[in-house]
């Protein structure tokens, strides 16, 4: 709860300052928003480390192959990066570029998930044959 409050406060202050700055210098306002986003993500590193460690432990204890969990983690990461990148492009007035970033995220997520999709296909083929 405290971490979410700190990240939210940082981002809200950043966007308010950017709105004030946008009137005189839109480029600096965008850089301020980008810096606030990076700082917010940096605050999450400890929490993300704990989460990754828990998910690794969960994978080990469940007996499910790590090759099935890794694509899932990567897909989530790609989705988050594409979402933030697309929103930053949109804020800068680049709606078309935002769409490209989001499309690239979707394609990359599918490519990373291919081993998982292949495993599901093989399982289905075994069940059918």
MODELLER restraints for C-alpha pairs under 7 A, 6 or more apart:
rsr = mdl.restraints
at = mdl.atoms
rsr.add(forms.Gaussian(group=physical.xy_distance, feature=features.Distance(at['CA:7:A'], at['CA:40:A']), mean=5.19, stdev=0.5))
rsr.add(forms.Gaussian(group=physical.xy_distance, feature=features.Distance(at['CA:7:A'], at['CA:43:A']), mean=6.97, stdev=0.5))
rsr.add(forms.Gaussian(group=physical.xy_distance, feature=features.Distance(at['CA:10:A'], at['CA:36:A']), mean=6.71, stdev=0.5))
rsr.add(forms.Gaussian(group=physical.xy_distance, feature=features.Distance(at['CA:10:A'], at['CA:40:A']), mean=6.73, stdev=0.5))
rsr.add(forms.Gaussian(group=physical.xy_distance, feature=features.Distance(at['CA:11:A'], at['CA:36:A']), mean=5.88, stdev=0.5))
rsr.add(forms.Gaussian(group=physical.xy_distance, feature=features.Distance(at['CA:11:A'], at['CA:37:A']), mean=6.77, stdev=0.5))
rsr.add(forms.Gaussian(group=physical.xy_distance, feature=features.Distance(at['CA:11:A'], at['CA:40:A']), mean=6.87, stdev=0.5))
rsr.add(forms.Gaussian(group=physical.xy_distance, feature=features.Distance(at['CA:14:A'], at['CA:32:A']), mean=6.68, stdev=0.5))
rsr.add(forms.Gaussian(group=physical.xy_distance, feature=features.Distance(at['CA:14:A'], at['CA:33:A']), mean=5.95, stdev=0.5))
rsr.add(forms.Gaussian(group=physical.xy_distance, feature=features.Distance(at['CA:14:A'], at['CA:36:A']), mean=5.67, stdev=0.5))
rsr.add(forms.Gaussian(group=physical.xy_distance, feature=features.Distance(at['CA:15:A'], at['CA:33:A']), mean=6.18, stdev=0.5))
rsr.add(forms.Gaussian(group=physical.xy_distance, feature=features.Distance(at['CA:18:A'], at['CA:29:A']), mean=4.46, stdev=0.5))
rsr.add(forms.Gaussian(group=physical.xy_distance, feature=features.Distance(at['CA:18:A'], at['CA:32:A']), mean=6.24, stdev=0.5))
rsr.add(forms.Gaussian(group=physical.xy_distance, feature=features.Distance(at['CA:18:A'], at['CA:33:A']), mean=6.43, stdev=0.5))
rsr.add(forms.Gaussian(group=physical.xy_distance, feature=features.Distance(at['CA:21:A'], at['CA:29:A']), mean=5.45, stdev=0.5))
rsr.add(forms.Gaussian(group=physical.xy_distance, feature=features.Distance(at['CA:22:A'], at['CA:29:A']), mean=5.17, stdev=0.5))
rsr.add(forms.Gaussian(group=physical.xy_distance, feature=features.Distance(at['CA:30:A'], at['CA:92:A']), mean=6.50, stdev=0.5))
rsr.add(forms.Gaussian(group=physical.xy_distance, feature=features.Distance(at['CA:59:A'], at['CA:66:A']), mean=6.50, stdev=0.5))
rsr.add(forms.Gaussian(group=physical.xy_distance, feature=features.Distance(at['CA:68:A'], at['CA:116:A']), mean=5.64, stdev=0.5))
rsr.add(forms.Gaussian(group=physical.xy_distance, feature=features.Distance(at['CA:71:A'], at['CA:112:A']), mean=5.52, stdev=0.5))
rsr.add(forms.Gaussian(group=physical.xy_distance, feature=features.Distance(at['CA:71:A'], at['CA:113:A']), mean=5.08, stdev=0.5))
rsr.add(forms.Gaussian(group=physical.xy_distance, feature=features.Distance(at['CA:71:A'], at['CA:116:A']), mean=6.77, stdev=0.5))
rsr.add(forms.Gaussian(group=physical.xy_distance, feature=features.Distance(at['CA:72:A'], at['CA:113:A']), mean=6.77, stdev=0.5))
rsr.add(forms.Gaussian(group=physical.xy_distance, feature=features.Distance(at['CA:74:A'], at['CA:112:A']), mean=6.80, stdev=0.5))
rsr.add(forms.Gaussian(group=physical.xy_distance, feature=features.Distance(at['CA:75:A'], at['CA:109:A']), mean=4.74, stdev=0.5))
rsr.add(forms.Gaussian(group=physical.xy_distance, feature=features.Distance(at['CA:75:A'], at['CA:112:A']), mean=6.41, stdev=0.5))
rsr.add(forms.Gaussian(group=physical.xy_distance, feature=features.Distance(at['CA:75:A'], at['CA:113:A']), mean=6.67, stdev=0.5))
rsr.add(forms.Gaussian(group=physical.xy_distance, feature=features.Distance(at['CA:78:A'], at['CA:105:A']), mean=5.90, stdev=0.5))
rsr.add(forms.Gaussian(group=physical.xy_distance, feature=features.Distance(at['CA:78:A'], at['CA:109:A']), mean=6.10, stdev=0.5))
rsr.add(forms.Gaussian(group=physical.xy_distance, feature=features.Distance(at['CA:79:A'], at['CA:105:A']), mean=6.03, stdev=0.5))
rsr.add(forms.Gaussian(group=physical.xy_distance, feature=features.Distance(at['CA:82:A'], at['CA:101:A']), mean=5.89, stdev=0.5))
rsr.add(forms.Gaussian(group=physical.xy_distance, feature=features.Distance(at['CA:82:A'], at['CA:102:A']), mean=5.28, stdev=0.5))
rsr.add(forms.Gaussian(group=physical.xy_distance, feature=features.Distance(at['CA:82:A'], at['CA:105:A']), mean=5.13, stdev=0.5))
rsr.add(forms.Gaussian(group=physical.xy_distance, feature=features.Distance(at['CA:83:A'], at['CA:102:A']), mean=6.59, stdev=0.5))
rsr.add(forms.Gaussian(group=physical.xy_distance, feature=features.Distance(at['CA:85:A'], at['CA:101:A']), mean=6.66, stdev=0.5))
rsr.add(forms.Gaussian(group=physical.xy_distance, feature=features.Distance(at['CA:86:A'], at['CA:98:A']), mean=4.08, stdev=0.5))
rsr.add(forms.Gaussian(group=physical.xy_distance, feature=features.Distance(at['CA:86:A'], at['CA:99:A']), mean=6.76, stdev=0.5))
rsr.add(forms.Gaussian(group=physical.xy_distance, feature=features.Distance(at['CA:86:A'], at['CA:101:A']), mean=5.59, stdev=0.5))
rsr.add(forms.Gaussian(group=physical.xy_distance, feature=features.Distance(at['CA:86:A'], at['CA:102:A']), mean=5.95, stdev=0.5))
rsr.add(forms.Gaussian(group=physical.xy_distance, feature=features.Distance(at['CA:87:A'], at['CA:98:A']), mean=6.67, stdev=0.5))
rsr.add(forms.Gaussian(group=physical.xy_distance, feature=features.Distance(at['CA:89:A'], at['CA:95:A']), mean=6.52, stdev=0.5))
rsr.add(forms.Gaussian(group=physical.xy_distance, feature=features.Distance(at['CA:89:A'], at['CA:97:A']), mean=6.27, stdev=0.5))
rsr.add(forms.Gaussian(group=physical.xy_distance, feature=features.Distance(at['CA:89:A'], at['CA:98:A']), mean=5.07, stdev=0.5))
rsr.add(forms.Gaussian(group=physical.xy_distance, feature=features.Distance(at['CA:90:A'], at['CA:98:A']), mean=5.65, stdev=0.5))
